[in-house]
Amino acid sequence: MEAFWIILAGSLVAISCGLLGCFLVLRKMAMVSDAISHAVLPGIVFAFLISGSRDSIVMLLGASLIGIFTTFLIEFFHSKGKLQADASIGVTFTWLFAMGIIFLTLFAGQVDLDADCVLHGEIAYVPIDLWITQAGDILGPRVVYIAGFMLILNVIFIVVGYKELFLTTFDPAFAGAIGISTTLWHYLLMGAVSMTTVASFEAVGAILVVALLIAPPATAYLLTEDLKKMLIITTILGAVISIAGYYLAASIDGSIAGAMSAVAGVLFAAAFLFSPKEGVLIKSIRNKSIEVEA
């Protein structure tokens, strides 16, 4: 039963991250996810200091605000400061993450948070982190409910805003011309990424969150040129990564999060080499065949 809960939690997190990651990859903003995953730390600390609670909703709100602020700073430095996008990302997330570490150090006696836990997470603890009601009823792992709730929210967000997300991703000029606010949908997407990132911290940690936000969508991107198919393939890959990653970790008695990241990397490498349209080896074989025929 423990394996089931771990795989289910991993799948929910992977799918939730991957669906949003598709739009990040298509917008060439993949590394913004890395920035947000580290920069939200001061938001988590402030949320705890203000509320005095580790309640997930409070943490999500605090992290989401900082996540949106992070995106604003990146855009501000890029447009006003004339910095390159990668430099803006680097300056912003390192500064905010460092501030988070400083706040944790200053308020170590008041903040019941562990930076190592946030960064690395431990999905193996999912089965023992139970949701127990006041009546004493055990409803199952708390992380599964949180990850499932975030997945439902993300699916609703994508379904309801599919047209707007599609247009602002592929043709922002046309979207603006017909009255769709590219800025609004940009920040809505970043807010969703921030909330999903923080909701996934406790289960898998920031490192695996970044891997799940980028690797499955990037793999799907190599396999199809259709956005809807890309979302479906990403969903399937998320489940495969969770299942294969768990059993790989069990077979070698290693880190589950590390094994999942490794599986995600192997799947991307396979698509990179063998994708029917974009695969490097397939292209090479096709070119050689054309040369022989010629």
Contacts in CASP RR format, 6 or more apart in sequence:
PFRMAT RR
TARGET T0000
AUTHOR 0000-0000-0000
METHOD contacts of the structure
MODEL  1
MEAFWIILAGSLVAISCGLLGCFLVLRKMAMVSDAISHAVLPGIVFAFLI
SGSRDSIVMLLGASLIGIFTTFLIEFFHSKGKLQADASIGVTFTWLFAMG
IIFLTLFAGQVDLDADCVLHGEIAYVPIDLWITQAGDILGPRVVYIAGFM
LILNVIFIVVGYKELFLTTFDPAFAGAIGISTTLWHYLLMGAVSMTTVAS
FEAVGAILVVALLIAPPATAYLLTEDLKKMLIITTILGAVISIAGYYLAA
SIDGSIAGAMSAVAGVLFAAAFLFSPKEGVLIKSIRNKSIEVEA
1 127 0 8 1.000
2 127 0 8 1.000
3 246 0 8 1.000
3 250 0 8 1.000
5 126 0 8 1.000
5 127 0 8 1.000
5 140 0 8 1.000
5 141 0 8 1.000
5 144 0 8 1.000
6 123 0 8 1.000
6 124 0 8 1.000
6 126 0 8 1.000
6 127 0 8 1.000
6 246 0 8 1.000
6 256 0 8 1.000
7 242 0 8 1.000
7 243 0 8 1.000
7 246 0 8 1.000
8 144 0 8 1.000
9 123 0 8 1.000
9 126 0 8 1.000
9 141 0 8 1.000
9 143 0 8 1.000
9 144 0 8 1.000
9 147 0 8 1.000
9 203 0 8 1.000
10 123 0 8 1.000
10 147 0 8 1.000
10 203 0 8 1.000
10 204 0 8 1.000
10 242 0 8 1.000
10 260 0 8 1.000
11 238 0 8 1.000
11 239 0 8 1.000
11 242 0 8 1.000
11 243 0 8 1.000
12 144 0 8 1.000
12 147 0 8 1.000
12 148 0 8 1.000
12 150 0 8 1.000
12 151 0 8 1.000
13 147 0 8 1.000
13 200 0 8 1.000
13 203 0 8 1.000
13 204 0 8 1.000
13 209 0 8 1.000
13 212 0 8 1.000
13 242 0 8 1.000
14 212 0 8 1.000
14 216 0 8 1.000
14 237 0 8 1.000
14 238 0 8 1.000
14 239 0 8 1.000
14 241 0 8 1.000
14 242 0 8 1.000
14 260 0 8 1.000
15 151 0 8 1.000
15 234 0 8 1.000
15 235 0 8 1.000
15 238 0 8 1.000
15 239 0 8 1.000
16 147 0 8 1.000
16 148 0 8 1.000
16 150 0 8 1.000
16 151 0 8 1.000
16 154 0 8 1.000
16 196 0 8 1.000
16 199 0 8 1.000
16 200 0 8 1.000
17 196 0 8 1.000
17 197 0 8 1.000
17 200 0 8 1.000
17 209 0 8 1.000
17 212 0 8 1.000
17 213 0 8 1.000
17 216 0 8 1.000
18 212 0 8 1.000
18 213 0 8 1.000
18 216 0 8 1.000
18 217 0 8 1.000
18 234 0 8 1.000
18 235 0 8 1.000
18 238 0 8 1.000
19 154 0 8 1.000
19 155 0 8 1.000
19 158 0 8 1.000
19 231 0 8 1.000
19 234 0 8 1.000
19 235 0 8 1.000
20 154 0 8 1.000
20 158 0 8 1.000
20 189 0 8 1.000
20 192 0 8 1.000
20 193 0 8 1.000
20 196 0 8 1.000
20 213 0 8 1.000
21 30 0 8 1.000
21 33 0 8 1.000
21 193 0 8 1.000
21 213 0 8 1.000
21 214 0 8 1.000
21 216 0 8 1.000
21 217 0 8 1.000
21 234 0 8 1.000
22 217 0 8 1.000
22 220 0 8 1.000
22 221 0 8 1.000
22 227 0 8 1.000
22 230 0 8 1.000
22 231 0 8 1.000
22 234 0 8 1.000
23 165 0 8 1.000
23 169 0 8 1.000
23 189 0 8 1.000
24 30 0 8 1.000
24 32 0 8 1.000
24 33 0 8 1.000
24 189 0 8 1.000
24 193 0 8 1.000
24 213 0 8 1.000
24 214 0 8 1.000
24 217 0 8 1.000
25 214 0 8 1.000
25 217 0 8 1.000
25 218 0 8 1.000
25 221 0 8 1.000
26 169 0 8 1.000
26 170 0 8 1.000
26 221 0 8 1.000
26 227 0 8 1.000
27 169 0 8 1.000
30 213 0 8 1.000
30 214 0 8 1.000
30 218 0 8 1.000
31 86 0 8 1.000
31 89 0 8 1.000
32 71 0 8 1.000
32 74 0 8 1.000
32 89 0 8 1.000
32 190 0 8 1.000
32 193 0 8 1.000
33 193 0 8 1.000
33 197 0 8 1.000
33 209 0 8 1.000
33 210 0 8 1.000
33 213 0 8 1.000
33 214 0 8 1.000
34 89 0 8 1.000
34 93 0 8 1.000
34 210 0 8 1.000
35 70 0 8 1.000
35 74 0 8 1.000
35 89 0 8 1.000
35 90 0 8 1.000
35 92 0 8 1.000
35 93 0 8 1.000
36 67 0 8 1.000
36 70 0 8 1.000
36 71 0 8 1.000
36 93 0 8 1.000
36 190 0 8 1.000
36 193 0 8 1.000
36 194 0 8 1.000
36 197 0 8 1.000
37 197 0 8 1.000
37 206 0 8 1.000
37 209 0 8 1.000
37 210 0 8 1.000
37 213 0 8 1.000
38 93 0 8 1.000
38 94 0 8 1.000
38 96 0 8 1.000
38 97 0 8 1.000
38 206 0 8 1.000
39 66 0 8 1.000
39 67 0 8 1.000
39 70 0 8 1.000
39 92 0 8 1.000
39 93 0 8 1.000
39 96 0 8 1.000
39 97 0 8 1.000
40 62 0 8 1.000
40 63 0 8 1.000
40 66 0 8 1.000
40 67 0 8 1.000
40 70 0 8 1.000
40 194 0 8 1.000
40 197 0 8 1.000
40 198 0 8 1.000
41 96 0 8 1.000
41 97 0 8 1.000
41 100 0 8 1.000
41 101 0 8 1.000
41 104 0 8 1.000
41 115 0 8 1.000
41 118 0 8 1.000
42 66 0 8 1.000
42 96 0 8 1.000
42 99 0 8 1.000
42 100 0 8 1.000
42 103 0 8 1.000
43 62 0 8 1.000
43 63 0 8 1.000
43 65 0 8 1.000
43 66 0 8 1.000
43 100 0 8 1.000
44 59 0 8 1.000
44 62 0 8 1.000
44 63 0 8 1.000
44 113 0 8 1.000
44 118 0 8 1.000
44 198 0 8 1.000
45 100 0 8 1.000
45 103 0 8 1.000
45 104 0 8 1.000
45 107 0 8 1.000
45 111 0 8 1.000
45 113 0 8 1.000
46 62 0 8 1.000
46 66 0 8 1.000
46 103 0 8 1.000
47 58 0 8 1.000
47 59 0 8 1.000
47 61 0 8 1.000
47 62 0 8 1.000
47 63 0 8 1.000
48 54 0 8 1.000
48 58 0 8 1.000
48 59 0 8 1.000
48 111 0 8 1.000
48 112 0 8 1.000
48 113 0 8 1.000
49 107 0 8 1.000
49 110 0 8 1.000
49 111 0 8 1.000
51 58 0 8 1.000
54 112 0 8 1.000
54 113 0 8 1.000
56 146 0 8 1.000
56 199 0 8 1.000
59 198 0 8 1.000
60 195 0 8 1.000
60 198 0 8 1.000
60 199 0 8 1.000
63 194 0 8 1.000
63 195 0 8 1.000
63 197 0 8 1.000
63 198 0 8 1.000
64 191 0 8 1.000
64 194 0 8 1.000
64 195 0 8 1.000
64 198 0 8 1.000
66 96 0 8 1.000
66 194 0 8 1.000
67 190 0 8 1.000
67 191 0 8 1.000
67 193 0 8 1.000
67 194 0 8 1.000
68 187 0 8 1.000
68 190 0 8 1.000
68 191 0 8 1.000
68 194 0 8 1.000
70 92 0 8 1.000
70 93 0 8 1.000
70 96 0 8 1.000
70 190 0 8 1.000
70 194 0 8 1.000
71 186 0 8 1.000
71 187 0 8 1.000
71 190 0 8 1.000
71 191 0 8 1.000
72 187 0 8 1.000
73 88 0 8 1.000
73 92 0 8 1.000
73 96 0 8 1.000
74 85 0 8 1.000
74 88 0 8 1.000
74 89 0 8 1.000
74 92 0 8 1.000
75 88 0 8 1.000
77 83 0 8 1.000
77 87 0 8 1.000
77 88 0 8 1.000
77 91 0 8 1.000
77 92 0 8 1.000
78 84 0 8 1.000
78 85 0 8 1.000
78 88 0 8 1.000
83 91 0 8 1.000
101 115 0 8 1.000
103 111 0 8 1.000
104 111 0 8 1.000
104 113 0 8 1.000
104 115 0 8 1.000
117 202 0 8 1.000
117 205 0 8 1.000
118 201 0 8 1.000
118 205 0 8 1.000
118 206 0 8 1.000
119 205 0 8 1.000
119 206 0 8 1.000
119 207 0 8 1.000
120 205 0 8 1.000
120 206 0 8 1.000
120 207 0 8 1.000
120 257 0 8 1.000
121 201 0 8 1.000
121 202 0 8 1.000
121 203 0 8 1.000
121 204 0 8 1.000
121 205 0 8 1.000
121 208 0 8 1.000
121 257 0 8 1.000
122 257 0 8 1.000
123 203 0 8 1.000
123 204 0 8 1.000
123 208 0 8 1.000
123 256 0 8 1.000
123 257 0 8 1.000
123 260 0 8 1.000
124 256 0 8 1.000
126 141 0 8 1.000
126 143 0 8 1.000
126 144 0 8 1.000
126 203 0 8 1.000
127 141 0 8 1.000
128 141 0 8 1.000
129 141 0 8 1.000
129 142 0 8 1.000
129 143 0 8 1.000
129 202 0 8 1.000
130 138 0 8 1.000
130 139 0 8 1.000
130 140 0 8 1.000
130 141 0 8 1.000
130 142 0 8 1.000
131 138 0 8 1.000
131 139 0 8 1.000
131 140 0 8 1.000
131 141 0 8 1.000
131 142 0 8 1.000
131 145 0 8 1.000
132 138 0 8 1.000
132 139 0 8 1.000
133 139 0 8 1.000
139 145 0 8 1.000
143 202 0 8 1.000
143 203 0 8 1.000
146 199 0 8 1.000
146 202 0 8 1.000
146 203 0 8 1.000
147 199 0 8 1.000
147 200 0 8 1.000
147 203 0 8 1.000
149 199 0 8 1.000
150 195 0 8 1.000
150 196 0 8 1.000
150 199 0 8 1.000
150 200 0 8 1.000
153 192 0 8 1.000
153 195 0 8 1.000
154 192 0 8 1.000
154 196 0 8 1.000
157 188 0 8 1.000
157 192 0 8 1.000
158 165 0 8 1.000
158 231 0 8 1.000
161 185 0 8 1.000
164 175 0 8 1.000
164 180 0 8 1.000
164 185 0 8 1.000
165 185 0 8 1.000
165 189 0 8 1.000
166 227 0 8 1.000
167 174 0 8 1.000
167 175 0 8 1.000
167 178 0 8 1.000
167 180 0 8 1.000
168 175 0 8 1.000
168 180 0 8 1.000
168 182 0 8 1.000
168 185 0 8 1.000
168 186 0 8 1.000
172 182 0 8 1.000
175 182 0 8 1.000
176 182 0 8 1.000
193 213 0 8 1.000
197 206 0 8 1.000
197 209 0 8 1.000
197 213 0 8 1.000
200 208 0 8 1.000
200 209 0 8 1.000
200 212 0 8 1.000
201 209 0 8 1.000
204 212 0 8 1.000
204 257 0 8 1.000
204 260 0 8 1.000
205 257 0 8 1.000
207 257 0 8 1.000
207 261 0 8 1.000
208 257 0 8 1.000
208 258 0 8 1.000
208 260 0 8 1.000
208 261 0 8 1.000
211 260 0 8 1.000
211 261 0 8 1.000
211 264 0 8 1.000
211 265 0 8 1.000
212 238 0 8 1.000
212 241 0 8 1.000
212 260 0 8 1.000
212 264 0 8 1.000
215 241 0 8 1.000
215 261 0 8 1.000
215 264 0 8 1.000
215 265 0 8 1.000
215 267 0 8 1.000
215 268 0 8 1.000
216 234 0 8 1.000
216 237 0 8 1.000
216 238 0 8 1.000
216 241 0 8 1.000
216 264 0 8 1.000
216 267 0 8 1.000
217 230 0 8 1.000
217 234 0 8 1.000
218 268 0 8 1.000
219 233 0 8 1.000
219 234 0 8 1.000
219 237 0 8 1.000
219 264 0 8 1.000
219 267 0 8 1.000
219 268 0 8 1.000
219 271 0 8 1.000
220 229 0 8 1.000
220 230 0 8 1.000
220 231 0 8 1.000
220 233 0 8 1.000
220 234 0 8 1.000
220 237 0 8 1.000
221 230 0 8 1.000
222 268 0 8 1.000
222 271 0 8 1.000
222 272 0 8 1.000
222 275 0 8 1.000
222 277 0 8 1.000
222 278 0 8 1.000
222 279 0 8 1.000
223 230 0 8 1.000
223 233 0 8 1.000
223 271 0 8 1.000
223 275 0 8 1.000
223 276 0 8 1.000
223 278 0 8 1.000
224 230 0 8 1.000
224 233 0 8 1.000
225 277 0 8 1.000
237 264 0 8 1.000
237 267 0 8 1.000
240 263 0 8 1.000
240 267 0 8 1.000
241 260 0 8 1.000
241 263 0 8 1.000
241 264 0 8 1.000
241 267 0 8 1.000
242 260 0 8 1.000
244 263 0 8 1.000
245 256 0 8 1.000
245 259 0 8 1.000
245 260 0 8 1.000
245 262 0 8 1.000
245 263 0 8 1.000
246 256 0 8 1.000
246 259 0 8 1.000
246 260 0 8 1.000
248 259 0 8 1.000
248 262 0 8 1.000
248 263 0 8 1.000
249 255 0 8 1.000
249 256 0 8 1.000
249 258 0 8 1.000
249 259 0 8 1.000
249 260 0 8 1.000
252 259 0 8 1.000
271 278 0 8 1.000
271 279 0 8 1.000
272 278 0 8 1.000
272 279 0 8 1.000
272 280 0 8 1.000
273 279 0 8 1.000
273 280 0 8 1.000
273 281 0 8 1.000
273 282 0 8 1.000
274 281 0 8 1.000
274 282 0 8 1.000
275 282 0 8 1.000
276 282 0 8 1.000
END
